[in-house]
Amino acid sequence: MIRLALSARGYAPDRIPEVAALAKDAGVTELEVPLLQGGCEEARDTRDVLHREGVSAPVCAVGLSLSGDKLEEVGNALERSLSCAEILGAGVVNLYCCACPGTEPADARKTVVEAARSRMDSAQRRNIVLTLENELSPAPSVAESVDGWLGVARSVCSPHFGLTLDLANFVASGQTHVFDRLESVWPLLAHVHFKDIAPYCDETARADPGQQVFQGRDGRFLAVPLGAGIVENGSVVRRLLALPYRGRLTLESFFDAASLKHAITCVRQFLLRPVLD
């Protein structure tokens, strides 16, 4: 059974109740929540807020800046993340990682691999899967290429380490050939993000100054309501389901309640449609 969650990543902790209320009003009771700097105490506070709001957090997200000489530090950060995820009752910890200034992405990937390997016993005890997302970042991303992203998961080589596929991020980074490789990718997938984007337009950006902007490989993109952009979310997700992918789907929505309801309706529709030939 596919479970649908709404991402609260990018929102301050004091806005979690607002996001939870939006999700519940749209018929979704699961969130992806950020793990910030407050550690276990903050995780307990977030858990209590979620319980009061009647939602759960099966996915946590944590950002890491990596260099080749911070292996112990990164390993400790992963351990804290696993501890916080356990408090929240999460089964997935989604990592979005970039290389520190002066660090080559290949060296940063090596750090992720070695740190993750050192925490697989801990992840197994807690029944949690660590995942690496193909994140867009102003700094060089650890998963800036499809091969680099896949290579990390294959090198860790554990059922408790997998991948988060963000469809729009690969579109913005010009890596759409990943969609031709889904058959080889899907066994490593534990989580899928979807949102929609469109090429940057000054007029659109001026009309909504708060609209989220993404820096892609060949230019900038704007977040737009699901179905209004250039990402073929429906066809790709339906192909994954046919393989069969049975992990989690998380919607990243940066808009108001009406847009969120529309997005969730779209998601449910394309989950129910047959796979196109």
N, C-alpha and C positions, 0 to 999 in steps of 0.2 A: 504494500500500500504506500503510495506517494504522500508524503506529508509536506504541507505548504507552510512556510514561515514568512514573516515580514522582518526586514532588517531594521534595527534601530541604531546601527553603526553610523557614526557621524553626528549623533545627537548627544547633548550633555546629559549626565545622569539624572538631573532634575526634570528632564523632558521625557523620561521613560514612561511615566504614567500617561502622558499625552499620546505617545506612540501606541501604548497598550490599548488605550481607549479607542483609537482609530482602528487598530487591528480588529478588536472585538466587534466594533460596529460593522466592519466589513466581513465578519464571519471567520476571522483567523484568530487562533488562540495561542500561537507560538511565535516567539521572537528570536532573532539573532541579536545578541547584546554585546556591546564592546567591553573588554576588560581594560581598565585604565590603570592608574598608578596606585589606587587605594588598596590593592591586594585583597586578602581574604575578608577583611572587615567591610570593604566596599561591596564585595560579592554577597555577603550576608544581607547588607542593606538592600541591594538590588533584588535578591531573592524574596525578601519580605515585601517589597513593593509589588513585585510580580504576583505574588500570592494574593495580595489584597486586590489586585486588579483582575484576578482570575485567569492569568496567562502563565505560560512556562517559557523557558529559554533553553531549547535543545541545542542551540549553536552559540558559541562565544567567538568573538573576533579579537585578535591581538596583533598589533604592529611591532615589528622589530627592525632596528637598524644594525647591520651586520658588518663585521670586519674579520679578517683572518686570524686576529690575535685575541678574540673575545669568546673563545669556545666555552670556557667555564661560565662566563657571564650569561651567554645565550642559553646554555643548559639549565642554569638556575632560573632564568626567565620562563623557560618552558615548564619547569617543575611548578613554579608559582601559578602559571596559567592552568595547569592540570588541577592543582588544588582548588583554585577558584571555580573552575568548571564543575568539579565534583560537588562543591557547595551549591551551585546553581542547578545541579541535576542535568547538566549538558552532556551530550554524547559526542559532540564535535567541537574541536578548537580550531578555528580557521586562522591561519597565519598569513599576513601580508607583509612581505619583507623587502627591504631595499638595502643596497650596499652603502656603507659609510663613505664619505668623501675620500678619494684616494684608494678605495678598495675595488678591485675588479669583481664583476658579478660572479665569475667562476670561483674566486676565493670565498666570496660570501656564500655561494651554494655549497661549497665544501664544509663551511662552518655549520650551515643548516643540517646537512646530512649527518655530520659527526655528533652534533648536539642532539638531534632527534633520535639517533641510534641509542644514545646514552639514557634516553628517557622512555624507551619502548616498554621496559618492564613496568614502569610506573603507569604508563598509559594502559597497559594490559590489566593491571590490578584494578584500575578504576573503570575499565571498559569504556575508554574514551579514544576517539580517533583524532590525531592531529592531521590537518590538511594544509597544503600550500596553495594559495590563490595566485592566479596570474594577474597581479595587481598593476595598475597604472600608477606611476610615481614620477615626480620631477627628478628624483635620484634614480640611478640605474636599478632596475628591479631584478631581484633574484630570479624571477620567472619571466624575464623580458622576451624569451623565445619559447616556442613550443618544445623544442628539444631540451632546453635547460629545465623547464618546468617538469617535463616527463622524467628527465634524468635524475632529479632529486628523489622523486618517489621510488623509482627503480633502484636507486642506490641505497635508500633506507631499507627497502625490501621487507616490509612488515605489514601485517593486516591492520595494524593500528596507526599506519601512516598512509595518507592518500592525497587526493587532489580536490581543490575547489575550482570548478570551471566557471569563469565569468565570461559569458558570451560577448557582451558589449566591449569588454576590455580587449579581447582579441580582435574584434572588428576595428577598434580605434588604433590598435598597434599594427594593423596590416597583417595580422597572422591568421587570416580566415582559412588558410589551408588546414588548420586543425579540424575543421568540420568535415574534411575528407578523410580524416583519420580516426573518426569516432570509434570504430570497431576496435582499434588498438588502445584507445584512451579509456573507454568506459570501465574496464575492470579496475582501474585505479581511482575512479571517481567516488567520492563520498558525499559530495555537496555540489550543487549548481546554483549560481547566482544569475538572476536575469533582471535587466533593466533595458531601457531604450535610449538611444542617443541619435543626434543629427549633427551634420556639420555646423560649425559655429557661424552664426549670423548676427551682425551688429544690431540690426533692427529688433530681432527676437530677444537678444540679451538686454537691450535697453528697455524693452517692454516689461521685463521681469528681471530686475537687477539681482535677485536672490537665486536665480537659476544656477544650478551646479555646472561648472565648466571642467572638462577633462582634457588634458594635454595628450594627444595621440602622437604617433610616429610622424605623421605628415601634416599635422595641424591640430586645431582645437575642435572639441565637440561639446554640444550642450546636452544635458539630460532633458528628455522630453517624455510626455506620458506614454505608457506602453501602447505600442501599435502605431505611434505617430512618427517613428524614426526609421532607421535603416537596418536594425538588427532583426534577423529572421528567427526570433525566439521560438515561435510556435513550431515551425518545421524541425528545428534542431532538437528541441525537447521531445517532440514526438518520435524522432528517430532514436533518441537515447532510450526512451521507454520501450521501444520495440526490440532493443538489443539483448536483454532488458536491464535498464538502469532502475534501481530501486532505492536510491539514496534520497537525500533531502533536496527540496527546491526552496530557495529563498528569494523573495521579491524585494528589490531595492527601489523604493518609491520616494521621490523627493517633492511630492506635491500635496495638495489638500485632500480632504476626506472624499470628495466626489471623484477625484482622479484615482485615488486608491481603490475605491469600490469598483470603478470601471476596470482598473488593471486586474483586480482579482477575478472579476467576471470573465475577462479575456483569458486569463490563465486557465480557469476551470473549463472554458470552452475548448481551448486547444489541447487540454489534457484528455478531453473526451472524444475528440475527432480521431478518425483512423489515420494511420501513417500514410502520407501521400507517396505515390509511386515516383 
